Amino acid sequence: MSTAQQLLLEGSSDAMGFVGGALLGWGLAHVLGFDLFATGYGAGSIAAIVMVGLGGGLGLQLARRWRRSRLSRATR
């Protein structure tokens, strides 16, 4: 695989993992009754912001693990 293809795979998988995780975090916050877009910074809004951030970070880490496992299978 060429360097350009590797960089494209890395960037797109990181982006999809982060956005997907952030959306899952937002969905979980919404189901739990926390409003991300509430006026001001109340406790519910802060909790929703934290859930979106954690979801994005976890999604990014899962995407990187997927990419690493794919690479290790390709080198076997």
All heavy atoms as TSV, in Angstrom:
chain	resi	resn	atom	element	x	y	z
A	1	MET	N	N	0.849	-1.176	0.000
A	1	MET	CA	C	0.000	0.000	0.000
A	1	MET	C	C	0.894	1.240	0.000
A	1	MET	O	O	1.851	1.317	0.752
A	1	MET	CB	C	-0.901	-0.022	1.241
A	1	MET	CG	C	-1.890	1.104	1.270
A	1	MET	SD	S	-2.999	1.141	2.701
A	1	MET	CE	C	-3.799	-0.415	2.696
A	2	SER	N	N	0.570	2.216	-0.837
A	2	SER	CA	C	1.403	3.409	-0.936
A	2	SER	C	C	1.204	4.314	0.282
A	2	SER	O	O	0.247	4.172	1.037
A	2	SER	CB	C	1.062	4.190	-2.205
A	2	SER	OG	O	-0.200	4.795	-2.069
A	3	THR	N	N	2.120	5.242	0.445
A	3	THR	CA	C	2.070	6.146	1.584
A	3	THR	C	C	0.803	6.994	1.569
A	3	THR	O	O	0.192	7.219	2.609
A	3	THR	CB	C	3.311	7.068	1.583
A	3	THR	OG1	O	4.472	6.239	1.587
A	3	THR	CG2	C	3.331	7.963	2.784
A	4	ALA	N	N	0.390	7.460	0.393
A	4	ALA	CA	C	-0.821	8.270	0.296
A	4	ALA	C	C	-2.046	7.470	0.731
A	4	ALA	O	O	-2.925	7.988	1.432
A	4	ALA	CB	C	-0.999	8.788	-1.119
A	5	GLN	N	N	-2.106	6.216	0.325
A	5	GLN	CA	C	-3.232	5.370	0.719
A	5	GLN	C	C	-3.226	5.116	2.219
A	5	GLN	O	O	-4.280	5.097	2.848
A	5	GLN	CB	C	-3.198	4.047	-0.039
A	5	GLN	CG	C	-3.567	4.167	-1.495
A	5	GLN	CD	C	-3.403	2.850	-2.227
A	5	GLN	OE1	O	-2.553	2.027	-1.866
A	5	GLN	NE2	N	-4.215	2.639	-3.254
A	6	GLN	N	N	-2.048	4.912	2.786
A	6	GLN	CA	C	-1.947	4.697	4.230
A	6	GLN	C	C	-2.419	5.923	4.997
A	6	GLN	O	O	-3.151	5.808	5.984
A	6	GLN	CB	C	-0.510	4.352	4.621
A	6	GLN	CG	C	-0.071	2.990	4.180
A	6	GLN	CD	C	1.416	2.754	4.424
A	6	GLN	OE1	O	2.185	3.696	4.564
A	6	GLN	NE2	N	1.802	1.498	4.477
A	7	LEU	N	N	-2.002	7.094	4.543
A	7	LEU	CA	C	-2.410	8.325	5.210
A	7	LEU	C	C	-3.912	8.557	5.076
A	7	LEU	O	O	-4.565	9.012	6.023
A	7	LEU	CB	C	-1.636	9.517	4.652
A	7	LEU	CG	C	-0.145	9.542	4.985
A	7	LEU	CD1	C	0.539	10.697	4.263
A	7	LEU	CD2	C	0.068	9.637	6.480
A	8	LEU	N	N	-4.470	8.251	3.916
A	8	LEU	CA	C	-5.908	8.393	3.712
A	8	LEU	C	C	-6.681	7.436	4.618
A	8	LEU	O	O	-7.681	7.819	5.230
A	8	LEU	CB	C	-6.258	8.154	2.247
A	8	LEU	CG	C	-7.722	8.339	1.876
A	8	LEU	CD1	C	-8.177	9.766	2.144
A	8	LEU	CD2	C	-7.940	7.980	0.423
A	9	LEU	N	N	-6.221	6.205	4.720
A	9	LEU	CA	C	-6.860	5.228	5.597
A	9	LEU	C	C	-6.773	5.678	7.049
A	9	LEU	O	O	-7.761	5.625	7.786
A	9	LEU	CB	C	-6.216	3.848	5.431
A	9	LEU	CG	C	-6.725	2.770	6.385
A	9	LEU	CD1	C	-8.188	2.465	6.101
A	9	LEU	CD2	C	-5.877	1.518	6.271
A	10	GLU	N	N	-5.607	6.155	7.464
A	10	GLU	CA	C	-5.421	6.600	8.842
A	10	GLU	C	C	-6.329	7.790	9.160
A	10	GLU	O	O	-7.027	7.797	10.175
A	10	GLU	CB	C	-3.963	6.985	9.071
A	10	GLU	CG	C	-3.670	7.416	10.488
A	10	GLU	CD	C	-2.206	7.721	10.706
A	10	GLU	OE1	O	-1.368	7.264	9.917
A	10	GLU	OE2	O	-1.911	8.420	11.680
A	11	GLY	N	N	-6.334	8.775	8.304
A	11	GLY	CA	C	-7.143	9.968	8.553
A	11	GLY	C	C	-8.628	9.692	8.535
A	11	GLY	O	O	-9.372	10.161	9.401
A	12	SER	N	N	-9.074	8.930	7.567
A	12	SER	CA	C	-10.512	8.669	7.464
A	12	SER	C	C	-11.001	7.756	8.586
A	12	SER	O	O	-12.088	7.964	9.132
A	12	SER	CB	C	-10.871	8.092	6.102
A	12	SER	OG	O	-10.185	6.898	5.867
A	13	SER	N	N	-10.210	6.765	8.970
A	13	SER	CA	C	-10.649	5.884	10.059
A	13	SER	C	C	-10.641	6.626	11.392
A	13	SER	O	O	-11.543	6.429	12.218
A	13	SER	CB	C	-9.789	4.623	10.132
A	13	SER	OG	O	-8.457	4.928	10.485
A	14	ASP	N	N	-9.648	7.496	11.616
A	14	ASP	CA	C	-9.649	8.313	12.828
A	14	ASP	C	C	-10.875	9.217	12.876
A	14	ASP	O	O	-11.533	9.334	13.910
A	14	ASP	CB	C	-8.386	9.170	12.916
A	14	ASP	CG	C	-7.172	8.406	13.411
A	14	ASP	OD1	O	-7.306	7.219	13.768
A	14	ASP	OD2	O	-6.078	9.011	13.439
A	15	ALA	N	N	-11.180	9.858	11.758
A	15	ALA	CA	C	-12.330	10.763	11.712
A	15	ALA	C	C	-13.638	10.022	11.944
A	15	ALA	O	O	-14.500	10.468	12.716
A	15	ALA	CB	C	-12.364	11.493	10.375
A	16	MET	N	N	-13.802	8.877	11.288
A	16	MET	CA	C	-15.039	8.114	11.457
A	16	MET	C	C	-15.175	7.583	12.886
A	16	MET	O	O	-16.268	7.589	13.454
A	16	MET	CB	C	-15.099	6.967	10.458
A	16	MET	CG	C	-15.391	7.431	9.051
A	16	MET	SD	S	-15.697	6.107	7.890
A	16	MET	CE	C	-14.068	5.401	7.718
A	17	GLY	N	N	-14.069	7.128	13.464
A	17	GLY	CA	C	-14.114	6.647	14.841
A	17	GLY	C	C	-14.479	7.748	15.815
A	17	GLY	O	O	-15.317	7.567	16.699
A	18	PHE	N	N	-13.869	8.931	15.643
A	18	PHE	CA	C	-14.143	10.038	16.543
A	18	PHE	C	C	-15.582	10.518	16.409
A	18	PHE	O	O	-16.291	10.675	17.414
A	18	PHE	CB	C	-13.184	11.203	16.283
A	18	PHE	CG	C	-13.442	12.374	17.180
A	18	PHE	CD1	C	-12.954	12.384	18.478
A	18	PHE	CD2	C	-14.179	13.446	16.747
A	18	PHE	CE1	C	-13.205	13.442	19.323
A	18	PHE	CE2	C	-14.443	14.512	17.578
A	18	PHE	CZ	C	-13.947	14.516	18.871
A	19	VAL	N	N	-16.032	10.737	15.192
A	19	VAL	CA	C	-17.400	11.240	14.978
A	19	VAL	C	C	-18.423	10.204	15.433
A	19	VAL	O	O	-19.417	10.534	16.091
A	19	VAL	CB	C	-17.609	11.641	13.505
A	19	VAL	CG1	C	-19.070	11.948	13.221
A	19	VAL	CG2	C	-16.746	12.843	13.166
A	20	GLY	N	N	-18.191	8.936	15.104
A	20	GLY	CA	C	-19.123	7.889	15.537
A	20	GLY	C	C	-19.201	7.781	17.050
A	20	GLY	O	O	-20.288	7.683	17.625
A	21	GLY	N	N	-18.049	7.836	17.713
A	21	GLY	CA	C	-18.038	7.780	19.178
A	21	GLY	C	C	-18.693	8.995	19.800
A	21	GLY	O	O	-19.421	8.883	20.800
A	22	ALA	N	N	-18.449	10.175	19.227
A	22	ALA	CA	C	-19.068	11.394	19.745
A	22	ALA	C	C	-20.587	11.340	19.584
A	22	ALA	O	O	-21.329	11.757	20.480
A	22	ALA	CB	C	-18.497	12.616	19.039
A	23	LEU	N	N	-21.056	10.815	18.457
A	23	LEU	CA	C	-22.499	10.682	18.257
A	23	LEU	C	C	-23.114	9.686	19.244
A	23	LEU	O	O	-24.213	9.904	19.749
A	23	LEU	CB	C	-22.802	10.267	16.822
A	23	LEU	CG	C	-22.649	11.368	15.785
A	23	LEU	CD1	C	-22.799	10.780	14.377
A	23	LEU	CD2	C	-23.661	12.464	16.013
A	24	LEU	N	N	-22.395	8.605	19.512
A	24	LEU	CA	C	-22.890	7.650	20.508
A	24	LEU	C	C	-22.918	8.276	21.900
A	24	LEU	O	O	-23.847	8.052	22.678
A	24	LEU	CB	C	-22.043	6.385	20.511
A	24	LEU	CG	C	-22.263	5.449	19.329
A	24	LEU	CD1	C	-21.254	4.300	19.360
A	24	LEU	CD2	C	-23.670	4.914	19.319
A	25	GLY	N	N	-21.901	9.080	22.221
A	25	GLY	CA	C	-21.874	9.795	23.499
A	25	GLY	C	C	-23.026	10.782	23.606
A	25	GLY	O	O	-23.673	10.895	24.657
A	26	TRP	N	N	-23.298	11.495	22.513
A	26	TRP	CA	C	-24.418	12.431	22.510
A	26	TRP	C	C	-25.740	11.676	22.678
A	26	TRP	O	O	-26.617	12.107	23.425
A	26	TRP	CB	C	-24.452	13.228	21.205
A	26	TRP	CG	C	-25.672	14.077	21.106
A	26	TRP	CD1	C	-25.915	15.258	21.730
A	26	TRP	CD2	C	-26.842	13.764	20.356
A	26	TRP	NE1	N	-27.158	15.709	21.392
A	26	TRP	CE2	C	-27.761	14.818	20.556
A	26	TRP	CE3	C	-27.199	12.712	19.528
A	26	TRP	CZ2	C	-29.012	14.833	19.956
A	26	TRP	CZ3	C	-28.441	12.726	18.932
A	26	TRP	CH2	C	-29.332	13.782	19.153
A	27	GLY	N	N	-25.879	10.552	21.982
A	27	GLY	CA	C	-27.102	9.759	22.102
A	27	GLY	C	C	-27.313	9.247	23.515
A	27	GLY	O	O	-28.438	9.289	24.043
A	28	LEU	N	N	-26.253	8.786	24.145
A	28	LEU	CA	C	-26.352	8.304	25.524
A	28	LEU	C	C	-26.737	9.447	26.461
A	28	LEU	O	O	-27.595	9.282	27.338
A	28	LEU	CB	C	-25.024	7.681	25.963
A	28	LEU	CG	C	-24.960	7.165	27.397
A	28	LEU	CD1	C	-25.976	6.045	27.597
A	28	LEU	CD2	C	-23.565	6.688	27.726
A	29	ALA	N	N	-26.128	10.604	26.272
A	29	ALA	CA	C	-26.473	11.765	27.094
A	29	ALA	C	C	-27.935	12.145	26.898
A	29	ALA	O	O	-28.638	12.474	27.860
A	29	ALA	CB	C	-25.560	12.937	26.755
A	30	HIS	N	N	-28.398	12.102	25.656
A	30	HIS	CA	C	-29.787	12.440	25.360
A	30	HIS	C	C	-30.742	11.454	26.024
A	30	HIS	O	O	-31.767	11.852	26.600
A	30	HIS	CB	C	-29.998	12.463	23.848
A	30	HIS	CG	C	-31.356	12.896	23.434
A	30	HIS	ND1	N	-31.782	14.194	23.542
A	30	HIS	CD2	C	-32.394	12.187	22.917
A	30	HIS	CE1	C	-33.024	14.267	23.109
A	30	HIS	NE2	N	-33.410	13.064	22.718
A	31	VAL	N	N	-30.432	10.168	25.951
A	31	VAL	CA	C	-31.280	9.142	26.569
A	31	VAL	C	C	-31.318	9.316	28.086
A	31	VAL	O	O	-32.362	9.123	28.715
A	31	VAL	CB	C	-30.765	7.723	26.192
A	31	VAL	CG1	C	-31.368	6.649	27.066
A	31	VAL	CG2	C	-31.043	7.443	24.726
A	32	LEU	N	N	-30.199	9.725	28.673
A	32	LEU	CA	C	-30.143	9.929	30.122
A	32	LEU	C	C	-30.748	11.268	30.558
A	32	LEU	O	O	-30.814	11.556	31.751
A	32	LEU	CB	C	-28.695	9.828	30.611
A	32	LEU	CG	C	-28.053	8.454	30.475
A	32	LEU	CD1	C	-26.587	8.501	30.876
A	32	LEU	CD2	C	-28.803	7.420	31.316
A	33	GLY	N	N	-31.153	12.090	29.597
A	33	GLY	CA	C	-31.828	13.337	29.932
A	33	GLY	C	C	-30.924	14.549	30.050
A	33	GLY	O	O	-31.356	15.589	30.546
A	34	PHE	N	N	-29.675	14.439	29.613
A	34	PHE	CA	C	-28.758	15.576	29.656
A	34	PHE	C	C	-28.832	16.322	28.328
A	34	PHE	O	O	-28.772	15.711	27.264
A	34	PHE	CB	C	-27.319	15.125	29.909
A	34	PHE	CG	C	-27.141	14.389	31.220
A	34	PHE	CD1	C	-26.552	13.146	31.244
A	34	PHE	CD2	C	-27.570	14.943	32.404
A	34	PHE	CE1	C	-26.377	12.467	32.438
A	34	PHE	CE2	C	-27.405	14.278	33.607
A	34	PHE	CZ	C	-26.812	13.034	33.628
A	35	ASP	N	N	-28.965	17.647	28.399
A	35	ASP	CA	C	-29.116	18.453	27.191
A	35	ASP	C	C	-27.784	19.121	26.851
A	35	ASP	O	O	-27.342	20.030	27.554
A	35	ASP	CB	C	-30.201	19.499	27.384
A	35	ASP	CG	C	-30.529	20.262	26.118
A	35	ASP	OD1	O	-30.028	19.873	25.039
A	35	ASP	OD2	O	-31.278	21.242	26.200
A	36	LEU	N	N	-27.166	18.687	25.783
A	36	LEU	CA	C	-25.887	19.232	25.355
A	36	LEU	C	C	-26.006	20.699	24.969
A	36	LEU	O	O	-25.102	21.491	25.202
A	36	LEU	CB	C	-25.342	18.417	24.174
A	36	LEU	CG	C	-24.031	18.864	23.550
A	36	LEU	CD1	C	-22.897	18.721	24.557
A	36	LEU	CD2	C	-23.738	18.064	22.316
A	37	PHE	N	N	-27.123	21.086	24.398
A	37	PHE	CA	C	-27.299	22.430	23.871
A	37	PHE	C	C	-28.130	23.325	24.782
A	37	PHE	O	O	-28.730	24.288	24.326
A	37	PHE	CB	C	-27.920	22.352	22.476
A	37	PHE	CG	C	-27.092	21.550	21.525
A	37	PHE	CD1	C	-27.518	20.313	21.077
A	37	PHE	CD2	C	-25.865	22.021	21.083
A	37	PHE	CE1	C	-26.747	19.560	20.202
A	37	PHE	CE2	C	-25.094	21.277	20.211
A	37	PHE	CZ	C	-25.529	20.050	19.769
A	38	ALA	N	N	-28.161	23.020	26.076
A	38	ALA	CA	C	-28.915	23.841	27.022
A	38	ALA	C	C	-28.249	25.211	27.169
A	38	ALA	O	O	-27.041	25.359	26.998
A	38	ALA	CB	C	-28.987	23.148	28.378
A	39	THR	N	N	-29.054	26.207	27.499
A	39	THR	CA	C	-28.537	27.549	27.718
A	39	THR	C	C	-27.702	27.557	28.993
A	39	THR	O	O	-28.116	27.031	30.022
A	39	THR	CB	C	-29.693	28.553	27.859
A	39	THR	OG1	O	-30.526	28.439	26.713
A	39	THR	CG2	C	-29.180	29.959	27.975
A	40	GLY	N	N	-26.513	28.133	28.918
A	40	GLY	CA	C	-25.635	28.159	30.073
A	40	GLY	C	C	-24.891	26.853	30.238
A	40	GLY	O	O	-24.984	25.947	29.416
A	41	TYR	N	N	-24.148	26.794	31.314
A	41	TYR	CA	C	-23.364	25.588	31.604
A	41	TYR	C	C	-23.821	24.991	32.926
A	41	TYR	O	O	-23.128	25.053	33.930
A	41	TYR	CB	C	-21.865	25.903	31.656
A	41	TYR	CG	C	-21.279	26.198	30.302
A	41	TYR	CD1	C	-20.942	27.491	29.927
A	41	TYR	CD2	C	-21.078	25.175	29.398
A	41	TYR	CE1	C	-20.401	27.749	28.680
A	41	TYR	CE2	C	-20.547	25.428	28.148
A	41	TYR	CZ	C	-20.213	26.720	27.797
A	41	TYR	OH	O	-19.693	26.970	26.563
A	42	GLY	N	N	-24.977	24.368	32.904
A	42	GLY	CA	C	-25.470	23.677	34.087
A	42	GLY	C	C	-24.827	22.298	34.192
A	42	GLY	O	O	-24.054	21.858	33.323
A	43	ALA	N	N	-25.182	21.599	35.256
A	43	ALA	CA	C	-24.610	20.267	35.489
A	43	ALA	C	C	-24.953	19.295	34.364
A	43	ALA	O	O	-24.113	18.496	33.930
A	43	ALA	CB	C	-25.082	19.727	36.823
A	44	GLY	N	N	-26.186	19.356	33.875
A	44	GLY	CA	C	-26.600	18.456	32.789
A	44	GLY	C	C	-25.854	18.729	31.501
A	44	GLY	O	O	-25.474	17.814	30.773
A	45	SER	N	N	-25.624	20.000	31.220
A	45	SER	CA	C	-24.890	20.371	30.010
A	45	SER	C	C	-23.433	19.928	30.097
A	45	SER	O	O	-22.876	19.399	29.132
A	45	SER	CB	C	-24.976	21.881	29.802
A	45	SER	OG	O	-24.300	22.257	28.636
A	46	ILE	N	N	-22.822	20.119	31.251
A	46	ILE	CA	C	-21.429	19.691	31.451
A	46	ILE	C	C	-21.320	18.176	31.333
A	46	ILE	O	O	-20.391	17.644	30.708
A	46	ILE	CB	C	-20.887	20.169	32.816
A	46	ILE	CG1	C	-20.844	21.695	32.867
A	46	ILE	CG2	C	-19.517	19.578	33.107
A	46	ILE	CD1	C	-19.880	22.338	31.922
A	47	ALA	N	N	-22.274	17.455	31.917
A	47	ALA	CA	C	-22.259	15.988	31.826
A	47	ALA	C	C	-22.368	15.536	30.372
A	47	ALA	O	O	-21.670	14.607	29.950
A	47	ALA	CB	C	-23.391	15.400	32.659
A	48	ALA	N	N	-23.219	16.200	29.597
A	48	ALA	CA	C	-23.366	15.843	28.184
A	48	ALA	C	C	-22.079	16.133	27.415
A	48	ALA	O	O	-21.665	15.342	26.570
A	48	ALA	CB	C	-24.535	16.609	27.578
A	49	ILE	N	N	-21.433	17.260	27.704
A	49	ILE	CA	C	-20.170	17.601	27.037
A	49	ILE	C	C	-19.107	16.550	27.350
A	49	ILE	O	O	-18.362	16.117	26.462
A	49	ILE	CB	C	-19.707	19.003	27.457
A	49	ILE	CG1	C	-20.647	20.061	26.872
A	49	ILE	CG2	C	-18.271	19.263	27.028
A	49	ILE	CD1	C	-20.451	21.455	27.445
A	50	VAL	N	N	-19.050	16.111	28.595
A	50	VAL	CA	C	-18.077	15.080	28.991
A	50	VAL	C	C	-18.371	13.766	28.268
A	50	VAL	O	O	-17.453	13.090	27.781
A	50	VAL	CB	C	-18.080	14.894	30.525
A	50	VAL	CG1	C	-17.326	13.644	30.937
A	50	VAL	CG2	C	-17.500	16.125	31.199
A	51	MET	N	N	-19.645	13.393	28.173
A	51	MET	CA	C	-19.998	12.139	27.490
A	51	MET	C	C	-19.643	12.187	26.012
A	51	MET	O	O	-19.159	11.200	25.454
A	51	MET	CB	C	-21.482	11.839	27.663
A	51	MET	CG	C	-21.849	11.399	29.038
A	51	MET	SD	S	-23.598	11.012	29.105
A	51	MET	CE	C	-23.729	10.480	30.789
A	52	VAL	N	N	-19.864	13.327	25.372
A	52	VAL	CA	C	-19.507	13.459	23.958
A	52	VAL	C	C	-17.989	13.371	23.795
A	52	VAL	O	O	-17.489	12.688	22.897
A	52	VAL	CB	C	-20.059	14.779	23.373
A	52	VAL	CG1	C	-19.467	15.061	22.006
A	52	VAL	CG2	C	-21.568	14.719	23.297
A	53	GLY	N	N	-17.239	14.023	24.666
A	53	GLY	CA	C	-15.780	13.965	24.599
A	53	GLY	C	C	-15.235	12.570	24.838
A	53	GLY	O	O	-14.348	12.097	24.110
A	54	LEU	N	N	-15.759	11.903	25.845
A	54	LEU	CA	C	-15.314	10.532	26.120
A	54	LEU	C	C	-15.696	9.579	24.987
A	54	LEU	O	O	-14.904	8.717	24.606
A	54	LEU	CB	C	-15.914	10.034	27.434
A	54	LEU	CG	C	-15.325	10.632	28.705
A	54	LEU	CD1	C	-16.113	10.156	29.930
A	54	LEU	CD2	C	-13.862	10.294	28.842
A	55	GLY	N	N	-16.886	9.759	24.453
A	55	GLY	CA	C	-17.308	8.921	23.331
A	55	GLY	C	C	-16.417	9.114	22.115
A	55	GLY	O	O	-16.024	8.159	21.452
A	56	GLY	N	N	-16.071	10.371	21.818
A	56	GLY	CA	C	-15.172	10.648	20.700
A	56	GLY	C	C	-13.799	10.043	20.909
A	56	GLY	O	O	-13.214	9.460	19.988
A	57	GLY	N	N	-13.281	10.165	22.112
A	57	GLY	CA	C	-11.965	9.589	22.417
A	57	GLY	C	C	-11.964	8.073	22.337
A	57	GLY	O	O	-11.028	7.461	21.801
A	58	LEU	N	N	-13.012	7.449	22.856
A	58	LEU	CA	C	-13.106	5.980	22.786
A	58	LEU	C	C	-13.272	5.506	21.348
A	58	LEU	O	O	-12.688	4.493	20.952
A	58	LEU	CB	C	-14.255	5.484	23.655
A	58	LEU	CG	C	-14.037	5.577	25.160
A	58	LEU	CD1	C	-15.323	5.225	25.899
A	58	LEU	CD2	C	-12.910	4.671	25.591
A	59	GLY	N	N	-14.060	6.230	20.573
A	59	GLY	CA	C	-14.223	5.875	19.164
A	59	GLY	C	C	-12.916	5.974	18.403
A	59	GLY	O	O	-12.599	5.126	17.560
A	60	LEU	N	N	-12.138	7.008	18.700
A	60	LEU	CA	C	-10.828	7.175	18.066
A	60	LEU	C	C	-9.903	6.022	18.434
A	60	LEU	O	O	-9.217	5.462	17.565
A	60	LEU	CB	C	-10.214	8.508	18.491
A	60	LEU	CG	C	-8.813	8.820	17.994
A	60	LEU	CD1	C	-8.793	8.908	16.478
A	60	LEU	CD2	C	-8.322	10.106	18.606
A	61	GLN	N	N	-9.887	5.635	19.703
A	61	GLN	CA	C	-9.026	4.528	20.130
A	61	GLN	C	C	-9.459	3.209	19.485
A	61	GLN	O	O	-8.610	2.403	19.098
A	61	GLN	CB	C	-9.041	4.406	21.661
A	61	GLN	CG	C	-8.353	5.552	22.355
A	61	GLN	CD	C	-6.926	5.733	21.893
A	61	GLN	OE1	O	-6.150	4.786	21.805
A	61	GLN	NE2	N	-6.569	6.968	21.575
A	62	LEU	N	N	-10.757	2.985	19.360
A	62	LEU	CA	C	-11.231	1.763	18.694
A	62	LEU	C	C	-10.838	1.748	17.224
A	62	LEU	O	O	-10.463	0.699	16.693
A	62	LEU	CB	C	-12.745	1.636	18.838
A	62	LEU	CG	C	-13.252	1.234	20.211
A	62	LEU	CD1	C	-14.773	1.301	20.261
A	62	LEU	CD2	C	-12.775	-0.155	20.573
A	63	ALA	N	N	-10.902	2.894	16.570
A	63	ALA	CA	C	-10.492	2.962	15.164
A	63	ALA	C	C	-9.007	2.656	15.024
A	63	ALA	O	O	-8.594	1.957	14.092
A	63	ALA	CB	C	-10.795	4.351	14.598
A	64	ARG	N	N	-8.198	3.151	15.934
A	64	ARG	CA	C	-6.760	2.882	15.867
A	64	ARG	C	C	-6.453	1.418	16.148
A	64	ARG	O	O	-5.567	0.837	15.522
A	64	ARG	CB	C	-6.018	3.796	16.839
A	64	ARG	CG	C	-6.018	5.226	16.351
A	64	ARG	CD	C	-5.273	6.152	17.241
A	64	ARG	NE	N	-5.255	7.490	16.652
A	64	ARG	CZ	C	-4.743	8.537	17.238
A	64	ARG	NH1	N	-4.192	8.438	18.428
A	64	ARG	NH2	N	-4.772	9.706	16.635
A	65	ARG	N	N	-7.170	0.814	17.083
A	65	ARG	CA	C	-6.974	-0.622	17.343
A	65	ARG	C	C	-7.378	-1.449	16.135
A	65	ARG	O	O	-6.725	-2.428	15.798
A	65	ARG	CB	C	-7.773	-1.060	18.565
A	65	ARG	CG	C	-7.170	-0.606	19.850
A	65	ARG	CD	C	-7.913	-1.159	21.019
A	65	ARG	NE	N	-7.350	-0.620	22.249
A	65	ARG	CZ	C	-7.669	-1.040	23.437
A	65	ARG	NH1	N	-8.570	-1.993	23.587
A	65	ARG	NH2	N	-7.104	-0.502	24.498
A	66	TRP	N	N	-8.483	-1.058	15.488
A	66	TRP	CA	C	-8.915	-1.759	14.282
A	66	TRP	C	C	-7.844	-1.669	13.206
A	66	TRP	O	O	-7.520	-2.654	12.551
A	66	TRP	CB	C	-10.229	-1.152	13.776
A	66	TRP	CG	C	-10.599	-1.629	12.412
A	66	TRP	CD1	C	-11.174	-2.826	12.102
A	66	TRP	CD2	C	-10.393	-0.949	11.171
A	66	TRP	NE1	N	-11.348	-2.911	10.731
A	66	TRP	CE2	C	-10.874	-1.779	10.149
A	66	TRP	CE3	C	-9.848	0.283	10.837
A	66	TRP	CZ2	C	-10.831	-1.410	8.809
A	66	TRP	CZ3	C	-9.802	0.653	9.501
A	66	TRP	CH2	C	-10.292	-0.187	8.510
A	67	ARG	N	N	-7.283	-0.479	13.029
A	67	ARG	CA	C	-6.260	-0.277	12.007
A	67	ARG	C	C	-5.005	-1.090	12.332
A	67	ARG	O	O	-4.406	-1.700	11.450
A	67	ARG	CB	C	-5.926	1.217	11.910
A	67	ARG	CG	C	-5.327	1.601	10.613
A	67	ARG	CD	C	-5.200	3.096	10.436
A	67	ARG	NE	N	-4.525	3.756	11.533
A	67	ARG	CZ	C	-5.080	4.681	12.310
A	67	ARG	NH1	N	-6.309	5.071	12.121
A	67	ARG	NH2	N	-4.386	5.236	13.290
A	68	ARG	N	N	-4.618	-1.117	13.604
A	68	ARG	CA	C	-3.449	-1.907	14.012
A	68	ARG	C	C	-3.672	-3.395	13.769
A	68	ARG	O	O	-2.768	-4.096	13.289
A	68	ARG	CB	C	-3.152	-1.663	15.491
A	68	ARG	CG	C	-1.732	-1.232	15.740
A	68	ARG	CD	C	-1.432	-0.998	17.194
A	68	ARG	NE	N	-2.108	0.228	17.620
A	68	ARG	CZ	C	-2.815	0.359	18.736
A	68	ARG	NH1	N	-2.942	-0.643	19.566
A	68	ARG	NH2	N	-3.399	1.498	19.040
A	69	SER	N	N	-4.862	-3.898	14.090
A	69	SER	CA	C	-5.135	-5.325	13.883
A	69	SER	C	C	-5.171	-5.654	12.389
A	69	SER	O	O	-4.732	-6.723	11.973
A	69	SER	CB	C	-6.452	-5.728	14.537
A	69	SER	OG	O	-7.553	-5.193	13.839
A	70	ARG	N	N	-5.669	-4.735	11.589
A	70	ARG	CA	C	-5.700	-4.925	10.139
A	70	ARG	C	C	-4.285	-4.968	9.586
A	70	ARG	O	O	-3.977	-5.762	8.695
A	70	ARG	CB	C	-6.505	-3.794	9.511
A	70	ARG	CG	C	-6.760	-3.934	8.065
A	70	ARG	CD	C	-7.735	-2.858	7.611
A	70	ARG	NE	N	-7.984	-3.017	6.200
A	70	ARG	CZ	C	-7.501	-2.238	5.255
A	70	ARG	NH1	N	-6.768	-1.208	5.572
A	70	ARG	NH2	N	-7.782	-2.467	4.000
A	71	LEU	N	N	-3.431	-4.110	10.103
A	71	LEU	CA	C	-2.040	-4.069	9.647
A	71	LEU	C	C	-1.297	-5.338	10.059
A	71	LEU	O	O	-0.535	-5.884	9.273
A	71	LEU	CB	C	-1.337	-2.834	10.224
A	71	LEU	CG	C	0.126	-2.631	9.822
A	71	LEU	CD1	C	0.227	-2.392	8.332
A	71	LEU	CD2	C	0.703	-1.454	10.590
A	72	SER	N	N	-1.536	-5.816	11.278
A	72	SER	CA	C	-0.832	-7.026	11.725
A	72	SER	C	C	-1.277	-8.250	10.924
A	72	SER	O	O	-0.489	-9.149	10.692
A	72	SER	CB	C	-1.030	-7.250	13.226
A	72	SER	OG	O	-2.359	-7.589	13.506
A	73	ARG	N	N	-2.546	-8.303	10.507
A	73	ARG	CA	C	-3.013	-9.405	9.682
A	73	ARG	C	C	-2.418	-9.355	8.290
A	73	ARG	O	O	-2.154	-10.381	7.682
A	73	ARG	CB	C	-4.535	-9.395	9.587
A	73	ARG	CG	C	-5.189	-10.129	10.718
A	73	ARG	CD	C	-6.651	-10.281	10.481
A	73	ARG	NE	N	-7.301	-9.320	11.362
A	73	ARG	CZ	C	-8.402	-8.644	11.084
A	73	ARG	NH1	N	-8.998	-8.826	9.937
A	73	ARG	NH2	N	-8.915	-7.800	11.938
A	74	ALA	N	N	-2.187	-8.151	7.786
A	74	ALA	CA	C	-1.649	-7.997	6.432
A	74	ALA	C	C	-0.174	-8.372	6.371
A	74	ALA	O	O	0.318	-8.787	5.312
A	74	ALA	CB	C	-1.836	-6.555	5.966
A	75	THR	N	N	0.548	-8.242	7.479
A	75	THR	CA	C	1.981	-8.558	7.477
A	75	THR	C	C	2.268	-10.021	7.753
A	75	THR	O	O	3.409	-10.433	7.697
A	75	THR	CB	C	2.717	-7.677	8.508
A	75	THR	OG1	O	2.172	-7.913	9.810
A	75	THR	CG2	C	2.637	-6.218	8.145
A	76	ARG	N	N	1.268	-10.798	8.069
A	76	ARG	CA	C	1.487	-12.218	8.366
A	76	ARG	C	C	1.778	-13.000	7.117
A	76	ARG	O	O	1.452	-12.831	6.058
A	76	ARG	CB	C	0.276	-12.834	9.052
A	76	ARG	CG	C	0.136	-12.364	10.460
A	76	ARG	CD	C	-1.033	-13.071	11.100
A	76	ARG	NE	N	-1.357	-12.372	12.340
A	76	ARG	CZ	C	-2.378	-12.659	13.075
A	76	ARG	NH1	N	-3.196	-13.626	12.734
A	76	ARG	NH2	N	-2.632	-12.012	14.168
